[in-house]
Amino acid sequence: MSKDLLLEIGTEEIPAHYMPSILSQVRDLAGKSFGESHIAYESIRTLGTPRRIALIMKGVAEKQADVSAKHKGPSVKIAYDADGNPTKAAMGFARGQKIDVKDLVVEDGYVYANVTSVGADTAGLLPDLMKGIVTGLNFPKSMHWGSLDFHFVHPIRWFVALFDKDVIPFEL
């Protein structure tokens, strides 16, 4: 199943000529973040006014996709001794890939580990993704407050973050 996602940022008035760039950045950051996190979605739309920036994503998957990867390890000569027993190199590689040494596969004179990562629930990942989108924005001129490293074009007054009807709690 899939759900819709809304992120809305309420700010003090932003110069109108900044908005096309900001909306483009929000769209690009959302697409990149969700792609890197292996979370499928149908479409991304951004809207903005001088006091609001909105991200609307339709058809966001409720769970990350499972990811399978094949990792290349040491050569067979290094991974196994003359009797065919695994060496410390093979055991260390298997431990690093979080699999049993018996599950290592030999191909082309090298040892490989086939690893599958089970996807997590999207709802648990959204707070960090939303924070990353907001903090990833760049502006021609920006403000920062006190000793904080965070900067934004004008003060942020509020957020709304919803995953269908569920509130996404995050702090900035």
Rosetta blueprint (number, residue, H / E / L):
1 M L
2 S E
3 K E
4 D E
5 L E
6 L E
7 L E
8 E E
9 I E
10 G E
11 T E
12 E L
13 E L
14 I L
15 P L
16 A H
17 H H
18 Y H
19 M H
20 P H
21 S H
22 I H
23 L H
24 S H
25 Q H
26 V H
27 R H
28 D H
29 L H
30 A H
31 G H
32 K H
33 S H
34 F H
35 G H
36 E H
37 S L
38 H L
39 I L
40 A L
41 Y L
42 E L
43 S E
44 I E
45 R E
46 T E
47 L E
48 G E
49 T E
50 P L
51 R L
52 R E
53 I E
54 A E
55 L E
56 I E
57 M E
58 K E
59 G E
60 V E
61 A E
62 E L
63 K E
64 Q L
65 A L
66 D L
67 V E
68 S E
69 A E
70 K E
71 H E
72 K E
73 G E
74 P E
75 S E
76 V H
77 K H
78 I H
79 A H
80 Y E
81 D L
82 A L
83 D L
84 G L
85 N L
86 P E
87 T L
88 K H
89 A H
90 A H
91 M H
92 G H
93 F H
94 A H
95 R H
96 G H
97 Q L
98 K L
99 I L
100 D L
101 V H
102 K H
103 D H
104 L L
105 V E
106 V E
107 E E
108 D L
109 G L
110 Y E
111 V E
112 Y E
113 A E
114 N E
115 V E
116 T E
117 S E
118 V L
119 G L
120 A L
121 D E
122 T H
123 A H
124 G H
125 L H
126 L H
127 P H
128 D H
129 L H
130 M H
131 K H
132 G H
133 I H
134 V H
135 T H
136 G L
137 L L
138 N L
139 F L
140 P L
141 K L
142 S L
143 M E
144 H E
145 W L
146 G L
147 S L
148 L L
149 D L
150 F L
151 H E
152 F E
153 V L
154 H L
155 P L
156 I E
157 R E
158 W E
159 F E
160 V E
161 A E
162 L E
163 F E
164 D L
165 K L
166 D E
167 V E
168 I L
169 P L
170 F L
171 E L
172 L L
